[in-house]
Amino acid sequence: MSETGGILVLNSGSSSLKFGVYAADASEKVLLSGSAEGIGHASGSLHIRDGEGQTLVERESVLESQEDALKTLDKALREHLHAAPVAVGHRIVHGGPKLREHQRITHDVLEELERAVHFAPLHIPTALKLVKQSQKIFLDVPQFACFDTVFHRTMPEVAARLPVPDELYEKGVMRYGFHGISYESVVHRLEPSVPARCIIAHLGSGSSLVAVREESIDTTMGLTPTGGIPMATRSGDLDPGVLIYLLRAEGRNADELEELLNRKSGLIALSSGESDMQELMKKAQAGDEHALLAMNAFVIAVRKQIGAYAALMGGLDLLVFTGGIGEHAEAIRQQICEGLEFLGVEPASDKVKVLETQEELQIARHCVELLKT
C-alpha cells in the first residue's frame, strides 16, 4: 500500500458498522463508503461502494463481530484504494465526565474509556474492541475519538444538572445528551444561517431531540442513551418508582433492569413484539391496535417535546427531521406536525426541513482539523 490515503471513519452501532473513507483535505470527497448490517445474525450483510456509488462488494453473510467486519473492510481498502488511511476516526457514544472533547486516542484515553463503561455499558465495550482491533490492523496510523456528548457541553447548568445531591453530580451523574455528531452535521449544513430558535429531531431506532440557539441548550437524553422519548427497544424516561418497584417487589437485579429498559421496552413493548417503525406503520394500517398504540405513543412524545422546547426558546423558527425515521417516514413526520400549527409548523412549510444525517462526514471533518494539531 502507498504511504498516503484518506481518512477512514468507523461508526459503530450495536449490531452494525457504518464506514467511509474521505479525502484528507477540505474537499470532503468520498472515496469509499458502506456498512455491515446484522452483525452476528444469519441475515447479516456487507455493502461497500466507491466514491461514485458503484458497488464494490455486496455480500450476504454472517459476520460474527465488528472485528470481522473491519478485517473484511481492510481487504477492500487494500484492493480498491491501494493506500493506507492517514487517520482513523471513531464515533464513540459516551466518554464519561472526563472525555468531553474530540481527541486523539492515546493509552490514557483508552484507560478513561474503560473507567466510563458503566455510563454506556451497551456501547462503550463494543467501541473499545473496535478501536483496539483498528489499532492492530492500521499500525502507527493516528486514531481519533469523536464523542456524541461533545455537542451538548454548551447546555446551561439548569439543563445539565439533574435534581440529585451534589455528591452524585461530582461523580458524573448529569445530563450529557447524545446523537451529538448527527446534530453537528445538521448544524454544519444549516450554516452560516442557523435560525435563532431551532429544534432538531434525530429519529431512528434510537431517538432524541435538541433545542438549539446557535448551540445545544437542552436535549431529551440524559445520563445515558436510554432516557428521553420512547425508542425502538428503549424505554425513554420513566417514573423512577417503576425501578424501585421492580427491585423490591420482583427482586430484579441491575442486569435484568438493563435488559428490560434497553432491549425489551419502548415500541417493541407497546406493540407486543415489533420495533421497526415501517413495520409498525403497516400493521397499524392493517388494524393492529398494539402497533397503533406504539406508533401514537412515539408521535405524541416527539410532538410534546417540540412544544416544550418551543416554550423554552420563546417560539420556533425551524424544525429539522433527521435519522432513519425522521428522513424516511413521511407519515410519521406529518402526524408529529399535526397540532403544532400554532407554532407555524406544517409538513410542507418552510419552517420544516428534512436533512440527511452525515455522521461519518462530520467525523472526517473533525479528523482533518485534529491532524493539524
N, C-alpha and C positions, 0 to 999 in steps of 0.2 A: 504494500500500500504506500501511497505517496505521503509526504510529510504534512500536507495541508488538506483540510476538508471543512465541512460545515459544522454547525452546532447541532448535536443530537439532543432532542428533548424527549424525556420519558415521563408520561403522565399515567401514574399508577392508580388503578381502581381496585375494588375488592376482588373482582374476577375478570379484569380486563387490563390491557396495556395499550394506551394510545401513544403514538410516537411520530416524530417528524424530524427531518434534517433541513436546516435553514442556512443560507449563506451567512458567513461570519462577518457581515458588514451591514450597512444601513439599508441595503436593497430589500431585505426581508424575503428574498427569493426562496421558494420552497424547492428543495432538491429531491426530497423523498418524504412520503407520509404513509400512514397506515395504522392498523390496530390488530390486536389479538383479543378476540372476544370469547367468552365462555370458558376461560381457563380452568382446567380441572374437570370439565364436563364433556360428555360424549358429543355434544352439539357444538363444540368449540370450532373456531375458525381463525384464519390468519390472512390478512389482506395487506399488500404493500403496493404502493403506486409511485410512479415517478413524478417529477415536477409538473408535467403536463396532464397528470391524472390518468395516465395509461397504466394498466395493471402489469406489475412485475411478478408478483407472487399471489396466488389465490389458492388457499388450501383449507379443506375441511378436515380437521384432525384434532385429536386430543392433545393439548399442551398441558402437562401436569402442573406447571408452575410458571410464574413470571420469569424466572431464571431461564426456563426452557425457551420461552418466547424471545428473550433477549439474545440467547445463543443463535436462534434462527435469524433474528434481525441482523446480528453481526455478520453472518454469512452473506446476507443480502447486501449489506454495505460493502463488503469486500468484492462481491461480484458485480454490482451495478454502479457504485460510486468510485471504487478504486482509490479511496482515500480515507484515512483515519479521521474521526471527528477532532476538531480543535478544542472542543469542550463538550461536556455532557450536563444538561440541566434537568433537574428532578422536581416535579411537583410533590410537595410534602404537605399534608393536610394540617398538621399541628406540630409546632416546635416547643410547646410548653411556654412558661413565662419568661424564659431567658433567650429564646431564639425568635426575635421579632423583626429581623432584617433578612432580606435575601442575601445570601453569602456563599463564599467558597466552602466546600465541605472539607473539614480537617478532622484529625483524630479527636480533638476536643469537641467539635460539633457532633460527631457520632456518639461520643460518650454522653453528651447532654440530651441527645435524642433518645438514648437508652433510658435515661432517667425520666423522660417525659412520656414514656409508653402509656402510663395509666391515664393520661389525658385523652388519648385516642387509641385504645387497645385494638380496635379493628383495622386501623390504618397504618400506624407507625411501624409495627413489626414488619409488615409487608414492604413498606418503603425502605426500611433498613436493609432487608435482604436484597432488594433490588440494587440499592446503592453499592453494597459490598460486592455483589456479582459484577456490576458495571465497572467497579474499580479493578477487578481481576481481569476482565476482558480488555478494557481500554487502559492499559498501564501508562502511568505518567501523564494521562490526559486530565486537565483540571475539571473537577466536578462541582456543580453549584446546586444549592438547595433554594427553592423558591417556595415560600410558605403561604398557605391560604389565609393565614391570620394577619399578615402584614398590612393589608389594605385597611383593616379596621383599627389600627393603632391610633388613628385620629379621633376615635369616639371620645366624647367628653366623659368625665368621671361618672356623671349621673347615668350614663348608658352602660359604661364598662363595669361599674360596681354592682355586685349582687347584694341583696339585703341579708347578708350573713356577717358574723363577727369579723373584726379586723384580722384576727389571727389566721382565719381561712383565706382572706384576701392576700395576706402576706405570703401564703403558701401557693398562690397562683389560682385560687378559686375566684374566677371573674368571667365576664363575658368577653370571649375572644372573637367570635364571628368566623365564618368560613366562606367558601366559594370566592375568596378574595382575588385570585388570579383571573377568574372569569369576569368579575366586576372590573378589575383593572383593564381588561381587554375591551370591555364595553365603553368605559370612560375614555380610553385612548381613541376609540373610533368616533366618539362624540366631540373630542377636542378639535378646535380650540373653543367651541361654543357649548360647553356643558351647561345646561339650564340651571338656574339657581335652586330650583326645587325639583329634584329628580328621584324617582323610585325605580329600582331595577329588581325584577323578579327572575331569579335563576330557578327554573322549574324543571326537575328531572326526577330520577329515582331518589336523589337527594335534592331537597328544595329549600330555598331561603329567599328572603327579600332584604334589601338595604335601602336606607334613606341617605341620599347624597346631596350635600351642599358643598360642591366642589370636591369634597372628600366624605368618607363614611362618617355619619353621625349616629347611626343606630342600625342594628341588624337583628334578625329573628333568632339565629342560632346563638348559643351561649357558651358555656364551658366546653361543650363537646358538640359534634355534628348531629347529635340525637335530638337537640331541642328545636323549638320553633313550631312551624306548621306540620301537620301530619304528612308523612312521606310514604314511599312505596312499602317499606317494611319497618320504618322507624316511627315511633310514637309521636314525636314532637313534644310540646310542653304538656305536662301532666300535673295534676294536683299532687304535691309531694306526699300527701297522705295515702295515695294509692300504693306507693312503695313501702311505706311503714306498715300498711295493712298486709301486703304480701310477705313482708319479713316476719311479722308477728303471727298473723292468723294462718298463713300457709307454710311458714318455715322456709321460704325461698332463700337461697344464698346469692351472693353477688354475681356469680357466673350465670345463674339462672335468670336473674333480673336483666343482665346484659343481653342474653339471648332473646328474652321476651321483648325488650324495648327496641333492640336494633334489628331483629330478624323476623319477629312474629307480630308486630304491631303496625299501626298506620293503615294504609289502604288494604294490605293483604288480610288484616284482621277484620276490618269493616265489611269487606266483600266476601269473606269466608273463603279466601284462598287465591285471589288474583291481585298482583301488584303492578302489572303493566297497564298504563293509562289507556293505550289504544285498545287493548282487550276489554278493559272496563267499559269504555265507551260503546263498544259493540254489544256487550252483554246488557248494558243499561238500555240501549235502544231496543233490544230484543225482549225487554220486560223483566230483567233480573233485578229485583228490589235491593239485594245486597250490593250489587255493583253500582246501582244508582245512589245508594247511601254513601258509599265510599267516594264516588265522584263529587257528590254535592258537598260532602264534608271538606274535601280538598279545595273546591272552588270557593266556598264560603270563608274558609280560613285565610286564603290568599286575599280575598276581597276585604275582609275585616282588617287585615294588616295594612293594605293600601290606604284604607280610610284612616287608620291610626297614624300612619306616617305623614299623610296629608295634613292631619291636625297638628302634628309635631312641627311641621315646616310652615304652617300657615297657608297651605294651598299646594297645588301641584302644577308643574309646568310640563313634565314629561314622564311617561310610564314606559319602561322598556321591558320586553319579554325576551328571555334567552334560555338556553338549556334545551334538552330534548323535548320536553312537553311544551315549554314556552315558545320554541321555534316551530314545532310541527303540529301541535294540536290546536287548530284554529277554533274548534267548537269550545274548547276549554277557555281559551282567551276571551271569546265572546261572552261566555257565561260569567267569567270573572268581572268583566266590564259592566254587565247588567247591574243597575242600581248605583253606578258611580257617575251617572250623568250629571249629578250636582257638582262634580269636580271638573266637568267638561270632558270626561272620559267616555269615548265610544270607540269600538274596534277599528273603524276606518278613519278616525280623526288624526290630525297632525300631532295630537298630544300622545298618541300611542305608536311605538316603534317595535319592530321585531328584528333583533340583531343576532347573528350567529356568534356564539361564544368562540373565542380564539385563544384558548389557554396555552396551547403549545407555542403559538407565535409569540404570545406575551412573555413566556418563559425565555424564548430565544432572545427577545429584546433585552431582558434583564441580563442574560449571559453576555451579550455584546458589550454592555456597559461594565459588567463586573470584570471582564477580561482586560479592561483598560486600567483597572486599579492595581 
